[in-house]
Every structure is written in structure tokens, then in C-alpha cells.
């Protein structure tokens, strides 16, 4: 057999270790891994480079359709490709998927618009638990659930959340739950507005630690008691992670998602950067020790995996109004794998950890494994070549996202993505996207 592509001489990194091996690709899938050097139509010399599985980012908002001035699929997935991400799971709040017809319309609309493979999530609506089974069979990747009204999506109280989780347990579907208790956030907002506060420092008082802990604890308890599957989104601090770990130890099928902003950004930065630090839950880390603890929780598996929560707005949009009214969210697709590689260079993680938390575990969690998230015979040839010693400085002007900025502007990172392959097709090289629009829709675990 003549291969389509041979990536030769690289250090192949999986969660289980690393070996210098050649990776052969045929018909978009990995056909051979080993020390032999079979013939191929194209051969790439990966000497001195790491070969990692393509990133699987399962918490992405591309605003398409909806608010495409903020982000769209062609641009956002080009940013993903350059950053070493080959699979995303997307949901946009402006045009939520609530029915099977919505899912099919969005799937059709996105044909030819994506540079990476993609799954689509549905939004759970209070009182609509009856829609869960049909959407799951139709191929949604997960159900996004809010416990507080945010982004125009209504929140679930405990009764509505239990009804939703009961429906997902019957279907064996999975949910991604945004945990902030609405009674606490609403009461804080009433008091803050009543006192006339409009300064950026109100954010951590409005969306405080108690609101997240209470909602996460209730969610985790219900997940265990009804036998559902769920992930708590963007865990912002160790106390939340500890509650989830306790319920997991008691049998809950429960993941805990980390996002870089809760490791690298500091709570007090909101005073200087204002709306550019408006995301929720807000940053909690106050010291380098807080950051180091979050990395330890990720490395140990207490935090199960990493996602970007890419939710971009332009600088102009972030400046258009007071802190109460501008969009929540940060861009992150451009930078999540780069900061994970840098964390490995700084000793917080190993590169094996990076392969686990940003490829294998998210792929397993949302039913995309074993086709995605691994380097193994039969898997899609989604591969990232990385120069582990390469250095760059993250800068606004180098971001491909329509946001055009990054909260990590000026941060030096070690570890460069050199090439990205999707099913054996080169989709980015040396910081430039190919814009081949090779991305395909991926059905979730229920289809």
C-alpha cells in the first residue's frame, strides 16, 4: 500500500507517553504508526518536532448565524486551525438550537463554512425536557444548560434542572452546565445597581464565588441522584472543583471543564482592563500560587479537560456601553493550545497532559472518540506538529479571530504550532491558515 502522507521522524505524543515514530495516512485516517518508513505520495520531515493529536475544543461560540460581526465560522475555524485545533463543538446564543429543525438548518447553513470538523450543541430551555430525546437522536453533541439567565438564555432553577437531567439520563445524553445561582446573582445585581455602581470592579461582586459554588453543588448532587451525565462548564476556582470531585467519588458521571482565563488572568485585572475582562464567572485567581493550584487540579484530573469558551467581541463592541451592558466573553481559540504548550514548558503540565486534556478527554466526553482525540490506527489523521522550544509573543495584531485582540497580549509563550492536518489535509502552516473549508459536521453520541 502506498500512503497518501507520511509524517516521519517526529516524537509522537499521546496521554500514555511519547515515542519517535512515523505516522502514515491513507484516505484521511491513520493507517500506520511505527518505526518503518513505508512509501508515501508525500513525506514530511518532523525531526525535532512533537506530533500531537489535533486539539478538540468543545466549548466554542462562533456567533454564526447570529452576530457574525463578532465571529463567523470561516474566520473562527481558521484561527482554530492555526492554533492546532482540528475539532470544535459550537453553540451560538444568538441563534440557539432548540429543535431538530434548528439543528438541520444550522448543519445545512454551515456546509462549506468550516476549516475544522465540528459538532453542534443544543440549548436546553426550562420546561422543554421533552425535546431532549429527539435532539439527542438527531446528533447534537450536548445540551447547554444555564442555571442563571445569561446571554438571553433563560436559567434553570433546581426543579427545571432536575427535569432536564432526568430526560438526559433516560436518553444517556450529556449536558454542559453553566453554574451560577440566579437568586444570588439577581440579588447582587439589585444591590449594586441600587448603590449606583458602574465601575468594572463590580463584576466579582455581582457574579461572586458563592453563586458559582451553590449552583455547582446543586448540579453535581442532582447529576448523581438522577444518574445523568454532565460537565460543569468553566470551573473558576478550586472550591468548585473540590465539590465536583466529591460527587464524582460518590458515583456521579461528572466532568469539570477548565478554561485558560481561570489560570492566567487575575481577579484585580478588571480594574485596569474593564470590559476586556468581562466574562462570567469572572477571573478568581489572585496570586501565582492560585494559578499553580489550578494547573495541579488539571494535571491530576480533578479538572477533567480544557476548553477555550471562545466568546469573542471586538474592541469596539467591548467599548460600546458601560460594564453592565457590554457583551460577556473573551476570545480564546487563537491562544488555548499555545498557553497549554507554554504551561508544559513551564513545568505545570507535560505534553502528554496536553494531549489528554485538550484532545482525548473532551473527545471521549462528547462521543467523538475514538475517531477524534487520539493518534492511533483507524483514527482521523488530525495531527499537529509542534516545535516545543519555539517562542513567540502573543499580540493583538496576530490574532485571526474577528475579535482582533487577546487578553494575553504581550505574553511570551514557548511551544509553536508549525503545521496542522485535518484528516491528513494541511489546513495551517507556520501561522497561516490554508482556508480549505474541509470541515465536516460530526454527529454526537446519540445519533
N, C-alpha and C positions, 0 to 999 in steps of 0.2 A: 504494500500500500504506500502510495506517495501522499504525504501530508500536505495540507494547504499552508501550514505555518509551523515552524519550529523555533521556539524561544530557547536558545542554547546557552548553557554555562552560568545561569543565574542561580541565586540562592533562593530556593522555593520555601516560602514561609507559610505554615499552617498553625492552627492553635496547638498542635501536638509537637511542634518542633520545626527545624529547618534542615534542608539538605541541598547540596549542589546537584541539581538535576536539570534535564532537558524536558521541556513541555511541548508535546506535539498536538496540533489541532487539525481536525478534519470535520467538514460540514458543520462548523460552528461550535463543536464540542471538543472537550479534551479527550484525545484518543490514546495518548501515550505519555507516561511520566517515568523517567529513569535516566540511567547514565548512557544508554545507547544513543546514537546520533543518526536516526533514520533520515532518508531523503525527504525533502520538502520543497515545494514551489518557492517559498520564501523562508529565509532564515534570518533571525535577529540575534545578534551577539549581546547577551545580557551579562557578560562578565563584569563583576564588581557591583552588580545591581541585585536588589531584592525583588523577588516575584511574589506579589501578594494577591489574594483574591480581590476582585473588584468590590469596592465599597457598596454596602446595602444600607441605604438611608431611609428609614421607614417613618419619618415624621417631617414631611415637606409640604409647604403651601406655595403653589406657583400661580395662584390667582387667575387661572386660565381654564374655562372662561370666567369672566367676572371683572376683576380690576387689573387688566393686563398692562396698565401703565406702571403698576408696581412690579410685576413679573409675569412672564409667559413661559410656555413650555420650551419653545426653541432656545430662548436665552438662558433660562434657568437650567435646562439639561445640558447646554454647552458648558456652563460653569461647573456642573457636576462632573462631566467627562474630564475636564482639565484637572479637576481636583481628585480624580481617581475613583469616582462613584459611577457604578455601572447599572445600579438598580435603585429605584426610589419607590416609595408608596406615598401618594399625594392625596390631599384633600383641601379644597378651597372653600372658605367660609362664605364668600360672596355668592357662590352658586352651589350650595350643598347638594350632595347626592342623597335623596331621601326615598326614592322609589327605584324599582328595576328599570323603568323607562328613563329615569335620570341617568342611571349608570350606562345604559346602552347609548343614550345621546352623547354623553361625555366621551365614552370609548370611541364612538364614531368620529366625533369632532377632533379628537387628538390623533387620529391616524395621520402619519407623516409629519407630526409636530415635535417628536421627541428624539433626542440623541442618545437616550439610555432606555433600558426596559423599565416598565412602570406598572405598579398596581394602583388601584383606586380604593379609597376608603369611603364609607357612607357615614353620614351624620345621624346619630340617634336623637330622636325627638321625644320629649316626655309624652307619654300616652300612646306612643306608636310602637310598642313592643311587638305587636302583631306583624309588623313589616320585617322583622329580623330574619325569619327563616327564608323568605323569598329572596331577599337581598344576598344572604349568605350563599344560597344555591346558585345565584346568578354570578357570583365570583368576586364580591367585594373582599378586600384584604383584611379589613377590620371595621369596627364601628367606633367612631369618635364620640365620646360622651363627655359632656361638661357637667360639673356639679355647681356651677355658678353661671349666670347669663354673661356671656363674653362673645365679642365679635358678632353680636346679633343673634347668636345661637342660644336658645333657652336652656337654663340649667335644670338638672335633675335633683329633686330632693331625695331623701333616703327611700321613700316609697316608690317613686318612679325609677330610681336606680335599681332597686330590688326587682321590680317587674322586668326591666330591661335585662338584667343579669339572668333571671330565670329563663327568659326566652333564649338567650345566647347559650345557656347551659344545655337546653334541650337540643339546640342545633349544633353544639360544640363549636360555636363561633367565638371569636376573640374580640375584646374591646380595648381601646386605648382611652384612659380616663384622665381628664384634666381635673385635678383635685384642689379646689378652693371652696370653702364653705360659704354659700351665698348669704346666709344670715349674718355672718361675721363681716364679710366684705361690704355688704349693704349698710350695716350699722356704722362701720368705719367711714364709709363714704358720706353718710349723712352728717356725722360729727365733723369731718374735715371740711365739707362744703359749708356747713353752718358756721364754722370759725373763719371762713373766708380764705382758706389755704389754696394757693395756686402754685406754690413753689414745687420744684421737682422732688424735693425731699419728702413729699407726702406719699410717694409710691410705696416704700416699705412699710408705712403706717397703714395704708389702705389695703394692700394685699400682704398681710402680715404672716408670720410663721404659724400662728395659731390656726388661721384659716386653712392653711395647707395641711397641717398635721391632722386637724379634725376630719377634713374630707378624706384624706388618705386612709386614716384609721377606719372610718366607716366603710369606705370602699373595700379595703382589704378584708374586713370582717365579713361583709356580705359576699364577696367573691368566694371566701372559704365556705361559708354556711350554705350557699346555694350550689356549690360545685361548678362555678363558672371559670372561664379563662379570661385573664385581663392583664394589662400592663398599666402601671401608673406613669403618666407622662411627666417628663422634665422634673424629676426629683431634685429639689433645690438645695437640700441640706441634710446632714446625717441623721437627724432625728426622724425625718420621714422615712429614710432608708431603713432605719432600725425597726420601725413599726412594721414595714412590709416584710422584713426578714423574719420577724416573729410569726407572722401569719403564714409565711411560706414554710417555716419549720413545722407549723401545725397542719400542713397539707394543702394550703392554698396554692392554686396554679396561677402564680402572680409574678409578673416581671416588674422591674424597676428601671426606667429609662433615664439615662444621664444625658446632659447636653453641655457642650463646652463652656457656655456662658456661666454656668454654676460652678465651674472650676477656675476659670481665668479672670472673670470680671469681679470687681469688688463692690460691696453694697454702697459705699460712700461715693462711688463714681457718678451716681445720679446727680449729685450736687453740681458737678462740673459739666457733665455732658447732657443733662436734661433728658429730652425726649429720645435721644440716641441710646438711652439706657431704659427706655420704657418697654418692658416686656413683663409677662406675668406667668408664674410667680417671678418677682424681681430677684436680682442678684442677692445672695445671702453671705457669701464668703467675705470675711473682714481681714484676714491675715493669710500669709503664705502657709501657715500651719493648717488653716481651714482648707486651703486648696489641696495640700498634701493628703489630708484625710479623705477628701473626695476621690482622689486618684487611688488611694488604698482600697476604698469601697468598690471602685470599678474593677481593680485588679483582682480582688478577692471574689468577685461575683455577687456581692451584696447589691451593687448596681449591676444589672444584668447585661446591658448593652448601651451603645451610644447612638444618638441621632442628632441632627442639626437643629430641628424645629425651625427650618428656614422659613421666615415670615417677613419678607422684605418690604420696606417703603423707601422711597427716595429721600435724599436730604431735604429737598423742597417740601415734601409731604410731612416729614418729621418737624419742620419749622412752621407748618401752617396751622397754628392754633395753640391753645395753652395745653398744659400737661394732662388735663382731663380729657381733651378731645382728640389729640393726635393718635394715630394708629399705634397699637401694641405691636411688638415684634422686632426681630433682628434678622439680617441676612446671615446665612451660615453655610450654604452648600460649598462656596468657594474655599472655605477655611477649615472644615471639620477634620478631614483626613490630614491636612498639613499640621494642625495642632496636636493631633494624636501621634503622628510621627515624631513631632518635637518632644512630646511627653516621653516617648521611648528614648529619644536621645538624651533627655534629662534624667532618665532613670526611674521615672514614675511607673512606666509600663515596659513590657517587652514588645517586640514586633509581633510575637506570637499572640500577645494580648490584643494588639490592634486587629489582627485577623479574626480573633474571636468576637470582640465587642462591636466591630463595625462591618462584619460580614457574616460569619457563621451564625451567631446567636440571633440577630434580627431576622435572618432568613429562616431559621428554624421556628422562631416565634410566630411568624406570619405565613407559614405554609409554603415558603418558596424554596426550601431545602429539600432534596439535595441538588436540584438543578442550579440554584444560586447559592452564593456564600461559601464556596469551597473550591479548592484545587484538587480535583480527583477525576479519574477516568469516568466519562459519561456526563460530567457537569458541563454547563455552558462555559465556553472559553472566555470568561470575564476576568481579565488579568491586568495587573498594574505593575509596571516596572518602576522601582524606586531607588534613587541614589541616597543611601542612608546618611552620607556625610555632606550632601549638598546643602547649601544655606541660601536663604532669601529673606527679605524683609517684606512682611505683608503691608500692602499700601492700598489706599482707596483707588488710586488710578489704575491698579492692576486687577481689580475685581471685574468679573464678567457679568455678574448679576445686574439686572436693571437698577437695583438699589444704588450701585455705584460707590459703595463705601463698605467698610468693615469696622466693627468695634475693636478689632485688633490692629488697627492702623499703627504702623511703626514697630510692630513686634517682630523681632528676628526669630526665625524658626529654622530648625535643622531637619532635613529629610525632604527630598524633592521628588515629586511625581514626574517621571520622564516620559512615559508612554502609557496610554490606557487603551485596552482592547475590549470590545463588546462582541461576544460570540466570535472571537478571532478577527474582527474587523477593527482596524486602527481608528479610534474616534478622537484622540487628542495626542499631541506630541509637543514636548518642550514648551508647555504653557499655552499652546494654541489649539482651539477645537477644530476638528475636521468638518463639523456640521453636516454629517452624512444622513441624519434623521433615520437612523437604523433601529430606533427603539420600538419595542412591541409591547402590547398590553399583556399583563400576567394575571391570570385568574387566581383568586385566593384559595384557601384550603377547602372551602365548601363546595367548589364547582366540580 
